[in-house]
Amino acid sequence: MPLAADALVRLPRRPLRLGTGPQPRARSAAAEWLDHVRTAYDLDGQSHRIFGTLYFAAKSWDRPRRVIVKAEHLRGPDGGKSNPRFLVTNCAGDPRALYGDHYCPRGDVEKRIKEQQLGLFADRTSCHAFAANQFRVLLAAAAYVLCDQIRRTALVGSALGRAEVGTIRLRLLHVGGLVQKTVRRIVVRIAGSFPGQDLFRRVVDRLRRSRHAPDTS
């Protein structure tokens, strides 16, 4: 276990749920559960999973710790696939609930980070200066907040209501237009052939109405 994770486990009243690799000793201790789900798969050809708890210490650990085991066998060709997972925790409670309700949601956070990197170029940090790279990341973060707010408020129920921010950027915002500036206003004229113009109008209308809506919080 890395030193940082080991230090977190020691903190009093600090809940920790840390995914770890399939330690040979943990996998050996979980062999009965793994065999059970494999047998169930052999009987009906469906995916099966069960949860359990182990207390053991790897060579690099200073003492035994609680390890939640997800023993799973997924259906597929050539006898399916064994898919065990191990979670080190200092929390009490049902293993299934700790894994499914408290640990798995972190995957959605990782997806949002990846969404920002791929869709809004947050990984473009090739400048030699740290401040310049930091500013690029801040711009990408601000762009993500803007796109996500549009997705949550103005795109609900539309074809892009569940789209990634990169798709929203390309199909709704990355559009050529003619900018005309007058004394009283700035007008952006979009081509009549733009395929997303109806959705664009609805988004603008929803944003305008939400801007003037009374705050009931």
N, C-alpha and C positions, 0 to 999 in steps of 0.2 A: 504494500500500500504506500503511495507517495507520502512524503513527509507532511505536505499541506493537508491532505485528507486525514492522516493520522492525528494531526493537531485538532482538526475540526471534530473528530469523534470524541476527543477528550473534553471539549467544552461542555460545561454543565447546562442542561436544559436547552441545548442547541440541537434541534432535530436534523438528522442527516440520513439521506438516502442516496447511496453512491453505487452506481453500476460498476462492476468489476469483471475482468476477464474470467474465462472458465478455468479456475485454478484446478490442477490435477487432483488435489486432495478433495476439493469441493465436488468435483464431478464424480469422483469415486464414491463419496459419501451419498451423493444423490442418485446413485446407479439404480436403486430400487424404484424410485419414482420415474426415472427415464425408461426403465424396462416396462413399467406399468403402462405408460402412454404409448409406447411402441406396440405392446400387445393389443391395446385397444384399437390402434390404427390397423393392425393386421386383421382384426375381426371385422371391422366395418368400412375401412378405407377412408375414414374421416379424420380431420385434425382433432387432436385432444391435448388438453393441458391440465395440470394440477399444480398446486402451490404447497410449499413446505418450508420449514425452518431448520437451519443447521447452526451449530455453534462450533466453530473451529478456528484455528490460527494458521495462516500461511507462514512460511519461514521468515518473511520479513516483518511479520506482525509481532507486537510486543505481548499480546494476550489474545485469547479467543474472543471472537465477536459474533454477533448475530448475523446470519446470512440467509436472506430469503431466496428460495429457489423457485423459478418457474420452469417446470419440466414440461416440455411441449414437443409434440411430433406433428409436423405439418404434412398434409397430403401432397402428393406429387408423383412424378414418374420415378421408376426404379426404387420403389419402396418408401417414397417420401423423404422427409428431412428432419433430423433431430435438431431442435432449436432451443437449447437450454439457456437460461439467463440467471445471473447471480447478482444480488443486491445487498450490499453491506449497509446495515442500519443500526442506529441506537434507539429506535422507536419501538414501543410496544404496540400490539394490535394484530389484527388479522392479516396474514401474509398477502392474501389476494387483494384486500383493500389497500394496503400500503403500496403494493406494486401498481395496481391499476388506477387508483384514485389520486395517489400522491407522487408517484415516480413517472409514470407514462406521460402525463401532461407536459413534462419538460420537452418532449419531442416536438410539440407544437411551437415552443419557443425557438428551438433549433431551426425549424422550418422558416420562421419569420426572419431569423438572421440570414439564412441562405437566400431567402426571397429578396432581401435587401442587397445582398452581395451580387446576385446574378441579375436582378431586374433593375437595380439603380446604381450599379457599379461601385458599391462600397469597398470593393477589394482593389480599386485602382489607387494604390499608395506607392507609386514608383518614384516620388520626389525624394531628393537627398535630405531635405529638411524635415524634421519631425513635425513642426508646426503646420507645414503645408499639407502633409499627409493627414494630420488630425483635422484640419479644416475640410478636406475632401470627405472624410468620414462623417463629419458633422453635417455637411451639405446633403449627403446621402440619407442620413438619419432624418433630417428635416423633410426631405422629399418623401420618405416613407410615411412619416406622420401625416403629411398632406394627402397622399394617395389613399392611405388607410382611412382617413376621415371621410374622404369622398366615397369610398367603398361602403363604409358603415352607414352613411346618412343619405347620399344621393343615388347610390347604385343598388339599393335594396330592392329585390324583386326583378331586377333587370338581368340581361344576359351576362353582365359583368359583375353581378352581385357577389359572386364567390371567386372571382378571378384574382390571380396574383397581381401584385403591383406592376410587374413588368408588362403584363398584358394590358392593364389599364393605361399605362404610359404609352404603349404603342398604338392602341386602338382608339384611345380617347383624347390623349394630350399631344402626342407626337404628330401634329397635323399642321400642314402649311396653310398660311393665311396672309391676307393683305392687311397691314396695319395702317390705319388712317387716324392721324392726330389732329384734333381741332382745339380751339380755345376752351371749349366746354367739356369735351370728352375724348376718349380714345376708343375707336371702333376697330374690331378685328373681323374681317370679312373672310369667311371660309368658303371654299369652292362648293358649288352646288352638287358636284359629283361625289362629295365626301360621303361614304356609305354609312357613317355613324352619326349623321347630323341630327336625326330624330332623338337618339339617345343623348347626344350632346345638349340639345335644347332642354330635355327633361332634367338633366343634371344641373344645368345652369338655373332652371326654374326652382328646383328643390333647394339648391344652395341659397338662392335669393330669399326664398320663403323662410328657410331655417335661420337666416341671418336676422330677420325681423321678427321672428317668433319670440314671445315673452319667455323669460327665464322663470321656470317653475321650481327650480331646485332650492 
